[in-house]
Amino acid sequence: MTAGALLLTPGAGADRNHHTLLALDKGLSLPVKRVDFPYRKAGKRAPDRAPVAVEHLRKEAARFVKARHVRANRLVLGGRSYGGRMCSLAVAEGVPAAGLVLLSYPLHPPGKPDRLRTEHFPSLDVPCLLVSGEKDPFGSRAEFTRAAKAIVGPVEFAWLAGGHDPKGADDEIVDIVGSWLRSL
């Protein structure tokens, strides 16, 4: 299944203009839409609960594929941290997608590896790309490798130097995501 478009979402502490999302928008050769979540649009600091964020993504995805004349199952959803997690929940709950791009996925809260955010992984039956920093406090390489076994679809990993927001890695992330999208 070829990717036809990419919907991108930010982490909880950022907006649609996060430097990595901007780099992906500029550097990829397919249509990209960067969206904010309702809490950000309302000027609030606390992220939306999952049901609100997932419903928002459902609507944004439907609008985007209609505007771009792309089949819904050719849309790739993705985002950084909280945004990627909400995209993965949306796909697990039935939002059609060709794949998921999960940048710095928050596998667990820092220092709390027993609180995994993976209950929906067995419902992910699309290709997934996970891009994380080697020193990300939200999940180590070993933790991700174990947790990703629950994902039904094929999973690829890309590891970068740095932590949760790898500095100076935007060009590398664009190359990684672009190559992966072309491989779908």
N, C-alpha and C positions, 0 to 999 in steps of 0.2 A: 504494500500500500504506500503510495507516494504521498509525502506531505504536501499540502496545498497552501497552508497558512499557519501562522504561529500566534497564539494568544499568550501574552506574558503578564505576570503579576508580581508585585513587589513583596518584600519582607515586611514584617509588622512595623518596623521603625522607619520605613521609607515610603516613597510614593512611586508612581509610574515613571518618574524621571531618574531613577537610580542609575548610576553610571553603567552598570553591567547591562541593564535592560536597554538603555540608549545605544550602547555599543552593538548589541544584538540587532536592534531595529535598523541601525545604519549599515551593519556589516553583512546581513543575510540577504539572499537573493529572492526570498519569497515574501509575500505580504505578512507584516507583523503589526499587531495591535497591542499596545501597552495599556492596561486598565488599572484603575485604583479601586479599592474596596469601598463599600458604603461608609464605613467609619471615617476613612480618610477624607472622602468628599464632604462629610459633615463637620470636619475639623476636629474630630475626636482623636484621642491618643490610644485608647484601648481597642485592640482589634475586634472585629466582629466574631461572634460565635460561629461555629462551623455551619449550622443550617442557613444562616443569613448569607455567609460568604459563598456557599455552594449554590444557593439559588441565584445569587448575583452572577456567578460564573456561568450558570446554565443560560441565563438571559443574554449575557454579553457574547457568549459563544454563538448562540442562535442569531443574534444581530450581525455578528462579524461574518459568519459563513453566508448569510443572505446578502449582505452588502458586497462581498467579494465573489459571489457566485461560486462558492467552493462547497463540495459535498461535506456534510457534517463529519463523516468518518475520515476525512482527509485533514481535519484540523488537529494540530498538535497543541496541547496545553502545557504551560510551564510557568515557573517562577522561582523566585529566591525564597528560601526559608519558609516562613508562614505561607507565602503565596504559592509555592510549590506544593506544600502540604494540602492546601485547600483545593488546588487543581487535582491532586491525586484522590482526594475524597470525592470530588465531583465526578471523576471518571469511574471510581468505584461504585458510585450511586447511579451510574447509567448515562452520564453525559457522553455522547459519541466522541471518539478521538482516534487519531492515527498513532498517537504516542504521547509520552510525558517527558518533559525536560525538567528535572528537579535539581536546582542549583542550591547547594548548601542546605539540603533537606534537614530539618530539625528532628533527627531520629529520637532524641530524648532531651529533656531540659539539661543544661550543663550541670555536671556533678550528680545526676540522678539517672544512671543507666538502667535502673529497674523500672522506669516509667516510659517504656517504649511507645512511640506513636505509630504503631504498625498494624493495628487491629484490622484495617481495611486492605492490607497488602494482598491477601488471598483473592480479593475481588479485582485486582489489577491484571487484566488480560491483554494489555497492549505493550508494545516495546517501551522500555523506560531507560532514560539516560540519567545517571546520577553523577553530578560534578561536585566535588567537595575538596576542601583544603585538608592537607595531611594532619593539621593540628586543630581541627574544628572541635570545639568543646561540646558540640551537639551530637557527635558520633564519630567514633574511630573507624579506620578501615576494617578492622576485624569485626566490629559491631555491625557495620553496614553489610559486610559480606554474609554474616549469619542471617541478618534480618531480611535481606533481599531474596533469600531462598524461598520465602513465602509468596513472592510475586510470581504469578502464573506466566505473564509475558516475558519475553527475553529482556535481560538487564545488562547494560553496559555501564562501566564505571570509568571515570576520569579523575585522577588525583592531582591536585595542584599544591605547590608550596604555599604555606600560610594557613590561616585559620578560617573563620566563618565567612569573612569577606576578603578573599585573597587579593591583596594589593597588587596593582599593576598587571593583573592577569586577564583583563578584558579581551585583548586581542587573541590570547590563547583560548579563552572560552568561546569566542566567536568561531574560531577554527574548529574546535571540538564539536560544538553544536551544529555548525554548518555541515561538517563531514558526516555526522550521525544522521542529520535530516536527509541528506542525499542518499544514505544507505537504506532508508525505509522503503 
